[in-house]
Amino acid sequence: MGFTSNVYVDVLIYQLPLYAVVVGCGYASWLAVNRRKHLLALFLAVAAIFPLVSYVYAIADARFVAPNARKAEVASWPRERITPDNRPHVFLTTWMNFGGSIAKVLVELARFERAYGLIGDDWYSFERVAGSACAEPHYNALSLYRQDQVRKSTACVSVTKVGRRFDSFPQIAEPHLRLLTDEAAPSRDQNGGRVYSSSTLELRLVSSDHNNLVSFWEAPYFDAPAFPPIFMYRDMDWSRESFRAEHLPHPEPIKFVLDALGNT
């Protein structure tokens, strides 16, 4: 955290009560030692170093304990494996930037008969035309469409606008695979930290009677005490800044889905 000279002076003045207590307790402890009041000296010494101990503990908890605990928690979640018996034929994604393109490509790859995705603020349905064969039934990361192209039906995929994003998810009666991102991912807010754009991918198998996790990825964020230490009297806590914990590289969304489907 950087400060200009004027801001730095303001911060120092704001911290004067804390510094006064630390210096006062330290000086009083030294006087108590000289007067052989060792218990009082010990108490005052503890009071003097308590803010530093609190600051170091808060940093250790935020930067080491919390991320490792979150990693262990995510690893412990039960996941449902996609098999030929439970493999759905319908797909939906809440991906904002390329949701429609992701849905359309997955239908072209013949991995789903119907898929739903967002184009701007509208939900679109992408359905495989019966008896058709797409020209290039393979996938690479560069095959995503521009939004103006996604809206166009092709010989093998029919495209239909089905609703507005702010209304609700499309109503899907049959089991389907749902790719949720960021705020829409139900597991996003379980780490006690913040969630930023493109920091969460969650794949779930959804039907009328179950909603099970299939695959999950996140770049977890946590709030750790900033440096230099600034105590916020109103919140009774150290001033904090967000940092991103160690994580695997962001998976390409279509590959994320294809990996979960495997050879089914």
C-alpha positions as CSV (number, residue, x, y, z in Angstrom):
1,M,0.0,0.0,0.0
2,G,1.6,3.3,-1.1
3,F,1.1,6.6,0.6
4,T,1.9,10.2,-0.4
5,S,3.7,12.2,2.3
6,N,0.5,14.0,3.4
7,V,-1.5,10.9,3.6
8,Y,1.3,9.1,5.4
9,V,1.3,11.9,8.1
10,D,-2.5,11.6,8.4
11,V,-2.2,7.8,8.9
12,L,0.4,8.3,11.6
13,I,-1.8,10.8,13.4
14,Y,-4.7,8.4,13.1
15,Q,-2.6,5.6,14.7
16,L,-1.3,7.8,17.6
17,P,-3.7,6.2,20.2
18,L,-2.3,2.8,19.4
19,Y,1.3,3.9,19.4
20,A,0.7,5.8,22.7
21,V,-0.6,2.6,24.4
22,V,2.3,0.5,23.1
23,V,5.0,3.0,24.1
24,G,3.2,3.7,27.4
25,C,2.9,0.0,28.3
26,G,6.5,-0.6,27.3
27,Y,7.8,2.3,29.4
28,A,5.6,1.3,32.4
29,S,6.9,-2.3,32.1
30,W,10.5,-1.0,32.3
31,L,9.7,1.1,35.4
32,A,8.0,-2.0,37.0
33,V,11.2,-4.1,36.4
34,N,13.3,-1.4,38.1
35,R,11.0,-1.5,41.1
36,R,11.1,-5.3,41.1
37,K,7.4,-5.6,40.4
38,H,7.9,-8.5,38.0
39,L,4.3,-9.7,37.6
40,L,3.2,-6.1,36.7
41,A,6.1,-5.8,34.4
42,L,5.2,-9.0,32.6
43,F,1.6,-7.9,32.2
44,L,2.6,-4.5,30.8
45,A,5.1,-6.1,28.4
46,V,2.4,-8.4,27.1
47,A,0.1,-5.4,26.6
48,A,2.8,-3.6,24.7
49,I,3.6,-6.4,22.3
50,F,0.0,-7.6,21.9
51,P,-0.8,-5.4,18.8
52,L,2.3,-6.8,17.0
53,V,1.3,-10.4,17.9
54,S,-2.2,-9.7,16.7
55,Y,-1.0,-8.3,13.4
56,V,1.4,-11.2,12.8
57,Y,-1.3,-13.7,13.7
58,A,-3.8,-12.1,11.4
59,I,-1.3,-12.2,8.5
60,A,-0.5,-15.8,9.1
61,D,-4.2,-16.8,9.4
62,A,-5.2,-15.0,6.2
63,R,-2.2,-15.9,4.0
64,F,-1.5,-19.5,5.1
65,V,-4.2,-21.0,7.3
66,A,-7.3,-19.8,5.5
67,P,-6.1,-20.7,1.9
68,N,-4.9,-24.2,3.0
69,A,-8.2,-24.8,4.9
70,R,-10.2,-23.7,1.8
71,K,-8.1,-26.0,-0.5
72,A,-8.8,-28.9,1.9
73,E,-12.5,-28.1,2.1
74,V,-12.9,-27.9,-1.7
75,A,-11.0,-31.2,-2.1
76,S,-13.4,-32.9,0.4
77,W,-16.6,-32.0,-1.4
78,P,-18.3,-35.1,-3.0
79,R,-18.5,-35.0,-6.8
80,E,-20.7,-36.9,-9.1
81,R,-18.9,-38.6,-12.0
82,I,-20.6,-38.4,-15.4
83,T,-21.2,-41.9,-16.8
84,P,-23.2,-43.3,-19.8
85,D,-26.1,-43.9,-17.4
86,N,-26.4,-40.4,-16.0
87,R,-25.0,-38.3,-18.9
88,P,-27.5,-35.5,-19.7
89,H,-28.3,-34.4,-23.2
90,V,-29.0,-30.8,-22.2
91,F,-26.5,-28.1,-21.2
92,L,-26.8,-24.6,-19.7
93,T,-24.2,-22.0,-18.8
94,T,-24.3,-18.6,-17.0
95,W,-21.0,-17.6,-18.6
96,M,-21.4,-13.9,-19.5
97,N,-18.8,-13.2,-22.1
98,F,-19.0,-16.2,-24.4
99,G,-21.9,-18.2,-23.0
100,G,-23.8,-18.4,-26.2
101,S,-20.7,-19.4,-28.1
102,I,-19.8,-22.1,-25.6
103,A,-23.3,-23.6,-25.8
104,K,-23.3,-23.5,-29.6
105,V,-19.9,-25.2,-29.9
106,L,-20.9,-27.9,-27.5
107,V,-24.0,-28.7,-29.6
108,E,-21.9,-28.7,-32.8
109,L,-19.5,-31.1,-31.2
110,A,-22.5,-33.4,-30.6
111,R,-21.9,-33.5,-26.9
112,F,-25.4,-32.2,-26.2
113,E,-28.7,-32.2,-28.2
114,R,-29.7,-28.8,-26.8
115,A,-27.8,-26.1,-24.9
116,Y,-28.7,-22.7,-23.4
117,G,-26.4,-19.7,-23.2
118,L,-26.4,-15.9,-22.8
119,I,-25.8,-13.5,-25.7
120,G,-25.8,-10.0,-24.1
121,D,-28.8,-9.9,-21.8
122,D,-30.8,-12.6,-23.6
123,W,-31.0,-16.3,-23.2
124,Y,-30.7,-18.4,-26.4
125,S,-31.4,-22.0,-27.1
126,F,-29.1,-24.0,-29.4
127,E,-30.5,-27.3,-30.7
128,R,-29.0,-29.9,-33.0
129,V,-31.0,-30.2,-36.2
130,A,-32.1,-33.9,-36.5
131,G,-30.1,-35.8,-39.1
132,S,-27.6,-33.1,-39.7
133,A,-23.8,-33.2,-39.6
134,C,-21.7,-30.2,-38.6
135,A,-18.9,-29.4,-41.0
136,E,-16.1,-29.4,-38.3
137,P,-17.0,-31.8,-35.4
138,H,-13.8,-30.9,-33.5
139,Y,-12.9,-28.3,-31.0
140,N,-10.0,-25.9,-30.4
141,A,-9.8,-22.8,-28.2
142,L,-10.0,-20.5,-31.2
143,S,-13.3,-21.8,-32.5
144,L,-15.5,-19.5,-30.3
145,Y,-17.9,-17.3,-32.3
146,R,-18.4,-13.6,-32.2
147,Q,-21.7,-12.6,-30.7
148,D,-23.2,-11.6,-34.0
149,Q,-22.4,-15.0,-35.4
150,V,-23.7,-16.9,-32.5
151,R,-27.3,-15.7,-33.1
152,K,-27.4,-17.2,-36.6
153,S,-28.7,-20.7,-37.1
154,T,-26.7,-23.1,-39.2
155,A,-27.4,-26.2,-41.1
156,C,-26.8,-28.3,-38.0
157,V,-27.8,-26.0,-35.1
158,S,-31.0,-24.0,-34.8
159,V,-30.8,-20.8,-32.6
160,T,-33.8,-19.4,-30.7
161,K,-34.2,-16.6,-28.3
162,V,-36.0,-17.9,-25.2
163,G,-36.0,-15.1,-22.6
164,R,-34.2,-12.3,-20.8
165,R,-31.3,-12.8,-18.4
166,F,-32.8,-10.8,-15.6
167,D,-36.1,-12.9,-15.6
168,S,-34.9,-16.4,-14.7
169,F,-33.0,-19.4,-15.9
170,P,-34.7,-21.2,-18.8
171,Q,-37.1,-23.8,-17.6
172,I,-35.5,-27.2,-18.2
173,A,-37.6,-30.3,-17.2
174,E,-35.0,-33.0,-18.0
175,P,-31.6,-33.5,-16.2
176,H,-28.9,-31.2,-17.5
177,L,-25.4,-30.2,-17.0
178,R,-25.1,-26.6,-15.7
179,L,-21.9,-24.5,-15.9
180,L,-22.0,-21.7,-13.4
181,T,-19.6,-18.9,-13.0
182,D,-18.6,-16.3,-10.4
183,E,-21.7,-14.9,-8.5
184,A,-24.0,-17.6,-10.0
185,A,-21.8,-20.4,-8.6
186,P,-23.4,-21.7,-5.3
187,S,-20.0,-22.6,-3.8
188,R,-18.4,-19.2,-4.5
189,D,-19.1,-17.5,-1.2
190,Q,-17.9,-20.3,1.1
191,N,-14.3,-19.1,1.4
192,G,-15.0,-16.0,3.5
193,G,-13.2,-13.9,0.8
194,R,-14.2,-12.0,-2.3
195,V,-15.1,-13.3,-5.7
196,Y,-13.9,-11.5,-8.8
197,S,-14.8,-11.9,-12.5
198,S,-13.7,-15.2,-14.0
199,S,-12.5,-16.5,-10.6
200,T,-15.0,-19.4,-10.3
201,L,-16.2,-22.2,-12.5
202,E,-18.7,-24.8,-11.1
203,L,-20.2,-27.6,-13.1
204,R,-23.3,-29.3,-11.6
205,L,-25.6,-32.1,-12.7
206,V,-29.1,-30.8,-12.1
207,S,-32.5,-32.5,-12.2
208,S,-35.8,-32.3,-10.5
209,D,-34.6,-34.3,-7.5
210,H,-30.9,-33.5,-7.2
211,N,-28.3,-30.9,-7.8
212,N,-24.8,-32.4,-7.5
213,L,-21.3,-31.0,-7.9
214,V,-19.4,-32.5,-10.9
215,S,-16.3,-30.3,-11.2
216,F,-15.1,-27.1,-9.5
217,W,-12.3,-24.5,-10.1
218,E,-11.6,-21.2,-8.4
219,A,-9.0,-18.6,-7.9
220,P,-9.7,-17.9,-4.2
221,Y,-9.3,-14.4,-2.8
222,F,-8.7,-13.6,0.8
223,D,-8.3,-10.4,2.8
224,A,-5.0,-10.0,4.7
225,P,-3.8,-7.1,6.9
226,A,-2.1,-4.5,4.7
227,F,1.4,-3.1,5.2
228,P,2.2,-0.8,7.0
229,P,-0.2,-2.0,9.8
230,I,-3.1,0.3,10.2
231,F,-5.6,-0.4,13.0
232,M,-9.2,0.5,12.1
233,Y,-10.8,1.6,15.4
234,R,-14.3,1.5,14.0
235,D,-14.0,-2.1,12.8
236,M,-11.6,-3.1,15.6
237,D,-9.5,-4.8,13.0
238,W,-6.4,-4.2,10.9
239,S,-6.8,-2.5,7.5
240,R,-6.9,-5.2,4.9
241,E,-6.3,-5.7,1.2
242,S,-7.4,-8.5,-1.0
243,F,-4.9,-11.0,-2.4
244,R,-5.3,-14.1,-4.7
245,A,-4.2,-17.3,-3.2
246,E,-2.3,-19.9,-5.2
247,H,-4.4,-21.8,-7.7
248,L,-4.3,-23.8,-10.9
249,P,-4.4,-21.9,-14.2
250,H,-7.8,-20.9,-15.4
251,P,-9.3,-23.8,-17.4
252,E,-10.7,-23.1,-20.8
253,P,-14.5,-23.4,-20.3
254,I,-15.4,-25.8,-23.1
255,K,-12.4,-28.0,-22.2
256,F,-13.6,-27.9,-18.6
257,V,-16.9,-29.3,-19.7
258,L,-15.4,-31.8,-22.1
259,D,-13.0,-33.1,-19.4
260,A,-16.0,-33.8,-17.1
261,L,-17.8,-35.6,-19.8
262,G,-14.8,-37.8,-20.7
263,N,-15.7,-40.5,-23.2
264,T,-19.4,-40.7,-22.3
